[in-house]
């Protein structure tokens, strides 16, 4: 159930979005060692967004996964920032990432929960 939400004010042409979604999905599956068939990626263009009182391209990411390895968040941050920089041109210094590992019974799928 890994879920990556990408919110950004970077310019997003319509067609490369598929490339970004595929790259992000594969990266999350590989980084977390989870089947890609369970990975969800949401891309949310945001018209109004600032970082440090500057409206230059920036991004806010949320990575949620059952059993997210807290000891590896620095590694995950580096990899996700590199992905956003390569795919969107947003410098890693203009990216915030929130990591979350919900309890299994607090995440639903297919009419049930994982707990």
C-alpha positions as CSV (number, residue, x, y, z in Angstrom):
1,X,0.0,0.0,0.0
2,X,2.8,2.5,-0.5
3,X,1.4,5.8,-1.5
4,X,3.4,8.8,-2.8
5,X,1.7,12.1,-3.1
6,X,3.5,14.8,-5.1
7,X,2.2,18.4,-4.9
8,X,4.1,20.9,-7.0
9,X,3.8,24.3,-8.7
10,X,6.4,23.2,-11.3
11,X,5.2,23.3,-14.9
12,X,3.7,19.9,-15.9
13,X,3.2,19.3,-19.6
14,X,0.4,16.8,-20.1
15,X,2.3,13.9,-21.6
16,X,5.5,13.6,-19.5
17,X,3.2,13.2,-16.5
18,X,2.9,9.5,-17.4
19,X,6.7,9.2,-17.4
20,X,6.8,10.9,-13.9
21,X,4.1,8.6,-12.5
22,X,5.8,5.5,-13.9
23,X,9.3,6.6,-12.6
24,X,7.9,7.4,-9.2
25,X,5.9,4.1,-8.9
26,X,9.0,2.1,-9.8
27,X,11.2,4.0,-7.4
28,X,8.9,3.7,-4.5
29,X,8.5,-0.1,-5.1
30,X,12.2,-0.6,-5.3
31,X,13.1,1.7,-2.3
32,X,10.6,0.0,-0.1
33,X,10.9,-3.6,-1.5
34,X,7.2,-3.7,-2.1
35,X,5.3,-5.1,-5.1
36,X,4.7,-2.2,-7.6
37,X,1.2,-3.6,-8.1
38,X,0.3,-2.1,-4.7
39,X,2.0,1.3,-5.2
40,X,-0.2,4.4,-5.7
41,X,1.2,7.7,-6.9
42,X,-0.8,10.9,-6.9
43,X,0.4,14.0,-8.8
44,X,-1.3,17.2,-7.7
45,X,-0.5,20.3,-9.6
46,X,-0.8,23.3,-7.3
47,X,-1.2,26.7,-8.8
48,X,-0.4,28.7,-5.7
49,X,2.6,27.5,-3.7
50,X,5.6,29.1,-2.1
51,X,8.7,28.0,-0.2
52,X,10.6,30.5,1.8
53,X,8.3,33.3,0.5
54,X,9.5,32.5,-3.1
55,X,7.0,31.1,-5.7
56,X,9.8,29.5,-7.8
57,X,9.1,25.7,-8.5
58,X,8.9,23.7,-5.3
59,X,7.3,20.4,-4.2
60,X,5.7,18.8,-1.1
61,X,5.7,15.0,-1.0
62,X,4.0,12.5,1.3
63,X,5.2,8.9,1.4
64,X,3.0,6.6,3.4
65,X,3.5,2.9,3.7
66,X,2.8,0.1,6.2
67,X,6.0,-0.7,8.0
68,X,7.9,2.3,6.6
69,X,11.4,1.9,7.8
70,X,12.1,5.0,10.0
71,X,15.8,4.3,10.0
72,X,15.9,4.8,6.2
73,X,14.1,8.1,5.9
74,X,17.3,10.0,5.1
75,X,18.0,7.5,2.2
76,X,14.4,7.7,1.1
77,X,14.5,11.5,1.2
78,X,17.6,11.6,-1.0
79,X,16.1,9.3,-3.6
80,X,12.8,11.1,-3.8
81,X,14.4,14.5,-4.0
82,X,16.6,13.2,-6.8
83,X,13.5,11.9,-8.6
84,X,11.7,15.2,-8.3
85,X,14.7,17.1,-9.4
86,X,15.3,14.8,-12.5
87,X,11.6,14.7,-13.5
88,X,10.4,18.2,-12.6
89,X,13.5,20.3,-12.3
90,X,12.7,21.2,-8.7
91,X,15.9,21.6,-6.7
92,X,16.1,19.3,-3.7
93,X,16.5,22.3,-1.4
94,X,12.9,23.3,-2.4
95,X,11.3,20.0,-1.5
96,X,9.7,18.9,1.8
97,X,8.8,15.3,2.4
98,X,6.4,13.9,5.1
99,X,6.9,10.2,6.0
100,X,4.1,8.2,7.6
101,X,3.6,4.6,8.7
102,X,-0.1,4.1,9.6
103,X,-1.2,1.2,11.7
104,X,-2.3,-1.7,9.5
105,X,-5.9,-1.5,10.7
106,X,-6.0,2.2,9.7
107,X,-5.4,1.6,6.0
108,X,-8.2,0.2,3.8
109,X,-8.0,-1.7,0.5
110,X,-10.4,-3.9,-1.5
111,X,-13.2,-3.4,1.1
112,X,-11.1,-4.4,4.1
113,X,-8.1,-3.3,6.0
114,X,-4.6,-4.7,6.3
115,X,-5.0,-5.3,10.0
